[in-house]
Amino acid sequence: MLNKSIAELSHSLQAKKISSHELTQFFLERIKKLDPQLNSFITVTEQQALDAAKKADAQLAQGKAGPLTGIPIAQKDIFCTLGVKTSCGSKMLDNFISPYDATVIKRFNEAGMVMLGKTNMDEFAMGSSNENSYYGSVKNPWNVEYVPGGSSGGSAAAVAASLAPVATGTDTGGSIRQPAALCGISGIKPTYGRISRYGMIAFASSLDQGGLFAKSAEDLAWVLNTMAGFDENDSTSANIAVPDYTNTLNDSLKGLRIGLPKEFFSDALDKDIGNAIQTAIKVYEKLGATFHEINLPNTSLSIPAYYVIAPAECSSNLARFDGVRYGHRCEDPKDLEDLYKRSRSEGFGKEVTRRIMIGTYALSAGYYDAYYIKAQKIRRLVADDFRKAFKSVDVILGPTTPSPAFKLGEKTSDPISMYLSDIYTIAVNLAGLPGMSIPAGFTKGLPIGMQLIGNAFAEARLLNVAHAYQKETDWHTKTPEGF
Ligand code: GLN
């Protein structure tokens, strides 16, 4: 059961070779036994999972099952789940039991998937190492002294350690692709608007996008089929038909034009990662793809622009946590101002507070034009770089991160160097494009991730390109020792 693909699990369930109850129990037991080393779950919904599995088994018995019926999944604790604690990694929401399901959770439930629990994450999805969680840091299963990446580090570590076959994540500046790279698994951040954000706790609304982690591109395709699609509850959701992502997985790559951004291969890139990408290029050439150097000249501006736009949006989004309606409330407030002040300073951690302060400053009268408007102009330039590039290439390939996983504590006192670990991922969010990370090798025992970037709504193409690579290589089949 450990290294079976979702397709194989689905076939075993349909053929009644295994029940969803057994499968669910199998993963719950692994979580119990192994997660104390990783801290990848905030909440394990054991009873609810077993009940859902029984329901799935009944549907399978009646022949009413869909392709994902009975398959377990872990949900990032940023997605609202009816009747289940939804903390977003924050003390602010430590007592929050969601009164409704996010649209994607509803879709997974309707498809008969079984939620195993809610995964650990950086507080309000702000971070690149999962060290900003109120529930403690998550450890990388390849070496528990290293970070798993963030902010969806719990989901990435859980899938890498085979505590769940698939897990959700969200990616505002790299939070799916970066932890996927650092944990040696496959991750997809679809186009902005492809996945409903309804019930997904907002960090920076114009950048946030839900997506998935799994062991392979094929697994991602299976689950994305259910996750993607229009939602009238989300005004930025795209009303564009969703193809069956499994149909085009095996399309030929003959004639595929792949762009290599010059800016992604500077001296800042770890040598072993650079070499792994060069090796991957040869694999693609063998498959009939051609490579073309492209320019994304505004790449270096994407981090500064992001760190104005994302904090600005977060300062507005997080204003709703005021200690009044839900979430943390301070003891014995003197008056309303005291209630706001103490509830918020007690409820939010250091990084979230830093972002709210930066964002409030950037949006304040007198500074708005100098910072926020300027950052928005840069955002347009970054998006235009991609637009130009996609006139001559079909997909873009490069590293996901400049270095492999770093040690826990190594960057916590230096926010700028932490922010720079998203240098290759953030521009994709500014442009709203889909991106993936897939395993492409190892350096000193730690995984290397390769990034694929597509044009808007070209998820099927990305999955096809990733799958073609995974048919030729076995990096994605490697698992960390002890898990
Ligand atoms: N690491 C980036 C940040 O801290 C991106 C986080 C994310 O994608 N949610 O904002």
Residues whose N, C-alpha, C, O or C-beta is under 5 A from the ligand:
A	BS01	LIG	A125 M126 G127 S128 G150 S151 T170 D171 T172 G173 G174 S175 D422
